Amino acid sequence: MGKSTRHFDRWNTVMKSTWTYQVFHKYNDELNEMLWANKAAMKQTYSNFKTNGANWTDLASDHLIFDVPKGQEAFKDLKNWSDTYNSFSNWTNLNALLALSSNFETYLATVITLAIESDPGILFDSPNSIDGIVLLKNGAQKNMFHDSVIESITKGDWNARTSAYKKTFGMVPSGLESRVGDLDKIRNLRNKIGHAFGRDIEESRNHEVKETLAMESLSDEQFKKKQYTIMNAVRAIDQHLLDKHIGEYQTIAFYHRIYDGLRNDIHQSERAVILKKQLGQFGDLSGKEFCKELVSYYEKI
């Protein structure tokens, strides 16, 4: 059987995720590649030690290359280097979590903004009653409640955030609600990394202490678990908002952005062909019929 024709439906989409989610995922993949590159180098280095019969009491410079003047040692011995490198590996995991959390926060603010712009009726407990593209096309200004709603869902602890999410969207997807406790633990750890060099924030601000505090520990396995927590929460949020409030808003908004640059003296179907080509440049393979129906919908508003 041939591939079925995709048709335009403002509030329903066959897309599996928002463009915002796709960007989030690309950043996450980039982060993973950097982590894997470092882990692979670490494993190879320790494998070389074993092959070369290295001992912990050896000079580190007997087995590693350092950019220091000849005759000087950067570490007491190989064990000292290994302990330091393991601390660096832990520090790398902590900062990877900081980067992932920041990516999550950016995604969250962006996708919620997208949902509200698409379905502004939610601000008045009337979802799908106002097509946000109508407001966009007519140059409407941002709703006065917009920023406060965004902040209520993206700031504070996760119990408060999910409460604000439910107040705004009427429900909290189970994939988010079941992970509230874990997300709040991640939030607290993220704050320690971002504001106290990976240490307890309150203890770090004690001016009577002269010693450094112990750094938080985050193993590879623990990092993976926290990464999965964030990824699954993002999937749940994205699916909910895409299905209930966003629909095909992103593709219509894309056409809105390019519309003024298109010729009005050509047939509407030709503008649809241009839309199809431009969407294709970003990997969106929307078909001819879909684009014709979208163009017709937009231009009738």
C-alpha positions in Angstrom: 0.0 0.0 0.0 1.2 3.5 -0.7 1.9 6.1 1.9 -1.2 7.9 3.1 -1.6 11.6 2.3 -1.1 13.9 5.2 -3.8 16.6 5.6 -3.6 19.8 7.6 -5.6 19.9 10.9 -5.0 23.0 13.1 -5.4 21.3 16.5 -4.2 17.8 15.6 -0.8 16.8 14.2 0.9 13.6 13.1 4.2 15.0 14.3 5.7 13.0 17.2 7.4 16.0 18.9 7.6 19.8 18.8 10.5 21.5 17.0 11.5 22.7 20.5 11.9 19.1 21.7 14.0 18.3 18.6 16.4 21.1 19.5 16.5 20.0 23.1 17.3 16.4 21.9 20.1 17.7 19.6 21.8 19.5 22.5 21.5 16.4 24.7 23.1 14.3 22.0 25.9 16.8 21.7 26.5 16.6 25.5 26.5 12.8 25.3 29.1 12.7 22.6 31.4 15.0 24.6 31.0 12.7 27.7 31.6 9.6 25.7 34.7 11.0 24.1 36.2 11.7 27.6 35.1 8.3 29.0 36.7 6.5 26.1 40.0 8.4 26.5 39.9 7.6 30.2 39.4 3.8 29.7 42.1 3.7 27.0 44.6 5.5 29.3 44.1 3.0 32.2 44.3 0.2 29.7 47.7 1.5 28.6 48.8 1.6 32.2 48.0 -2.1 32.6 49.7 -3.0 29.3 52.9 -1.1 30.2 53.1 -2.5 33.7 52.6 0.8 35.5 52.7 1.1 39.3 51.0 3.7 41.4 54.4 4.8 42.8 55.7 5.6 39.3 56.2 9.2 38.3 53.1 10.3 36.4 55.4 11.7 33.7 56.7 8.1 33.0 53.4 7.3 31.4 51.7 10.6 30.6 52.7 13.7 28.6 52.6 17.0 30.6 53.1 20.5 29.3 55.5 21.5 32.1 59.3 22.2 32.0 61.5 19.2 31.9 62.5 17.9 35.3 59.4 19.3 37.0 56.5 17.0 38.1 52.9 18.1 37.9 51.9 15.3 40.3 53.6 13.4 43.2 53.1 10.0 41.5 50.8 8.1 39.2 48.3 7.5 42.1 48.1 11.2 42.8 47.3 11.9 39.1 44.7 9.1 39.1 42.9 10.5 42.2 42.9 13.9 40.6 41.6 12.6 37.3 38.8 10.7 39.1 37.9 14.0 40.8 37.8 15.7 37.4 35.6 12.9 36.1 33.2 13.5 39.0 33.4 17.3 38.3 32.6 16.6 34.6 29.5 14.6 35.5 28.3 17.4 37.8 28.8 20.0 35.2 27.2 17.8 32.6 24.1 17.7 34.8 24.2 21.5 35.1 24.3 21.8 31.3 21.5 19.3 30.9 19.4 21.0 33.6 20.0 24.4 31.9 18.9 22.8 28.6 15.8 21.5 30.3 15.0 24.9 31.7 15.4 26.5 28.3 13.2 23.8 26.7 10.5 24.2 29.4 10.3 28.0 29.0 10.2 27.8 25.2 7.6 25.0 24.9 5.3 26.6 27.4 5.6 29.9 25.6 4.8 28.0 22.3 1.7 26.4 23.9 0.4 29.7 25.2 1.0 31.5 21.9 -0.8 28.7 20.1 -3.7 28.4 22.5 -4.1 31.7 24.3 -7.5 30.7 25.5 -5.9 28.6 28.2 -5.2 31.8 30.1 -9.0 32.2 30.4 -9.8 28.5 31.1 -11.0 28.2 27.5 -8.6 25.9 25.6 -8.8 25.7 21.8 -11.3 28.6 21.7 -8.8 31.2 20.2 -6.4 30.3 17.4 -3.1 32.1 18.4 -2.2 32.4 14.7 -5.1 34.9 14.3 -3.5 37.1 17.0 0.0 36.6 15.5 -1.2 37.6 12.0 -3.0 40.7 13.3 0.1 41.9 15.3 -1.4 41.4 18.8 0.8 42.2 21.7 1.9 39.7 24.3 -0.8 38.9 26.9 -0.2 40.7 30.2 -0.4 37.4 32.1 2.1 35.7 29.9 5.4 36.3 31.8 3.9 35.5 35.2 2.5 32.2 33.9 5.9 31.2 32.4 7.7 32.1 35.6 5.3 30.1 37.8 6.1 26.9 35.9 9.8 27.4 35.4 10.9 28.8 38.8 10.8 27.4 42.3 10.5 23.8 43.6 8.8 21.2 41.4 5.7 20.8 43.6 5.0 24.5 43.0 5.8 24.2 39.3 3.5 21.2 38.7 0.8 23.0 40.7 1.2 26.0 38.3 1.3 23.7 35.3 -2.0 22.1 36.3 -3.6 25.5 37.0 -2.6 26.6 33.5 -3.2 23.5 31.4 -5.8 21.7 33.4 -3.7 18.6 34.1 -0.2 17.3 34.7 0.9 14.4 32.5 1.7 11.3 34.5 5.2 11.1 33.1 6.0 14.5 34.8 3.9 14.0 37.9 5.6 10.7 38.8 9.1 12.3 38.6 8.5 15.4 40.7 10.5 14.2 43.7 13.5 13.2 41.5 13.3 16.4 39.5 13.5 18.4 42.7 16.6 16.5 43.8 18.1 17.4 40.5 17.1 21.0 41.0 18.8 21.2 44.4 22.0 19.5 43.1 22.0 21.9 40.1 21.9 24.9 42.4 24.9 23.5 44.4 26.9 23.1 41.2 25.9 26.5 39.8 26.2 28.5 42.9 28.7 26.8 45.3 31.2 25.0 43.1 29.4 21.7 43.7 29.2 22.2 47.5 26.4 22.7 49.9 25.3 26.3 49.4 24.6 27.3 53.0 27.8 25.7 54.3 29.8 27.4 51.5 28.6 30.8 52.7 29.9 30.2 56.3 32.6 32.9 56.6 34.1 31.3 59.7 35.3 28.3 57.8 38.8 28.3 56.1 38.7 24.8 54.6 37.0 23.7 51.4 34.0 21.5 51.7 33.7 18.0 50.1 32.3 18.1 46.6 29.1 16.3 45.8 29.6 12.9 44.2 27.9 11.9 40.9 28.9 8.6 39.3 28.4 7.8 35.7 25.4 5.5 36.6 23.8 8.2 38.8 24.2 10.8 36.0 22.5 8.4 33.5 19.6 7.9 35.9 19.1 11.7 36.3 19.5 12.2 32.6 16.7 9.6 32.0 14.5 11.4 34.6 14.8 14.6 32.7 14.4 13.1 29.3 11.2 11.2 30.3 9.8 14.3 31.9 10.5 16.3 28.7 8.8 13.6 26.6 5.7 13.7 28.7 5.5 17.5 28.7 6.1 17.7 25.0 3.5 15.0 24.1 0.8 16.7 26.3 1.3 20.2 25.0 1.7 19.2 21.4 -1.5 17.1 21.4 -3.7 19.4 23.4 -2.5 23.0 22.8 0.1 23.3 20.0 -1.1 21.1 17.1 0.2 22.6 13.8 0.9 26.0 15.2 4.7 25.8 14.5 4.2 25.1 10.8 1.6 27.9 10.4 3.8 30.3 12.4 6.7 29.4 10.0 4.5 30.3 7.0 3.6 33.5 8.7 7.3 34.4 9.0 7.9 33.9 5.3 4.6 35.1 4.0 5.6 38.8 3.5 8.5 37.8 1.4 6.4 35.8 -1.0 4.8 37.2 -4.2 1.1 37.9 -4.1 0.8 37.7 -7.9 1.4 34.0 -8.0 -1.2 31.3 -7.5 -1.8 30.1 -3.9 -0.6 26.6 -4.8 2.7 28.0 -5.9 3.2 29.6 -2.5 2.4 26.2 -1.0 5.2 24.7 -3.1 7.6 27.3 -1.7 6.5 26.4 1.8 7.0 22.7 1.2 10.6 23.4 -0.1 11.5 25.6 2.8 10.1 23.2 5.4 12.1 20.5 3.7 15.3 22.4 4.4 14.7 21.7 8.1 13.9 18.1 7.7 10.1 18.6 7.7 8.7 16.4 4.8 5.2 17.8 4.8 3.5 16.9 1.6 2.0 19.0 -1.2 -1.6 18.6 0.0 -0.7 19.5 3.6 1.0 22.7 2.5 -1.8 23.7 0.2 -4.4 23.2 3.0 -2.1 25.1 5.5 -1.6 28.0 3.1 -5.4 28.2 2.4 -6.2 28.2 6.1 -3.7 30.9 6.9 -4.7 33.2 4.0 -8.4 33.0 4.9 -7.8 34.2 8.4 
